[in-house]
Amino acid sequence: MRKPIIGGNWKMNRGTPKEAKEMLDSLIPLVKDFHSVDIVISAPFTVLTTMHDILKDTNIKLGAQNMYFQEKGAYTGEISPLFLKNIGVEYVILGHSERRDIFNESDAMVNEKLKMALSMDLKPIVCIGEHLEEREAGKAKKIIENQFNETFKNLTKEDMLNVIIAYEPIWAIGTGKTATPEQAEEIHVFIRDLLIKKFDEETSKSIRIQYGGSINPDNAEDLFNKKNIDGGLVGGASLQADSLSQIIKAANSTFM
Ligand code: PGA
């Protein structure tokens, strides 16, 4: 059985040490007894060092939201995976739809980043998902298959086993419009089939696939009860300790 994983994605919020500390001081005691779920918070670069100090000796792991695919050099404004490793970051979100859509990250670039993250032993959370028009045109699976093939190009089975996939339908992100558990499960099963085709049954069974898009304390349990949904990537509801802890509790109880 796969251990669920909840990722909080703070996006460009809670970026000062004071904001991060306030949130974590509330969250840590609320989730300290949940051991049947992995918990990661991906925060802005400006608070990662502060968070590393606060999170040591807790069951919450530290994540970044992006990185570049080179170790160092003339890349003004970019962040090296070496820097992230050096300050104790363990996870990194790659290919979030906001990176793809606003900052023009291509599948090929996400693939470069992914290979680099794996070579540095950073644990990648790789996002894939379709736009509303694509879903309405009946093309969701085709889009996801293309993203899957390009994003996971030239990866070995051993590489792939270290990847966490996040299925995030773009129409559900920050919109309050969650995919139904059935809609999400259908795509998760589809992704598992792609994993069998490209790798094998064992890989498909082992990899954790999170759902992301307007998860909240009211819809979390029904989503996580689906057989192929292994937790979630949470944006808006990860900004408050109260809502995030309820979502973590829901994931924890599905694994017990
Ligand atoms: P949301 O964001 O929970 O606010 O919809 C999810 C995400 O972008 O990862």
Residues whose N, C-alpha, C, O or C-beta is under 5 A from the ligand:
A	BS01	PGA	N9 A172 I173 G174 T175 G212 G213 S214 I215 L233 V234 G235 G236 A237
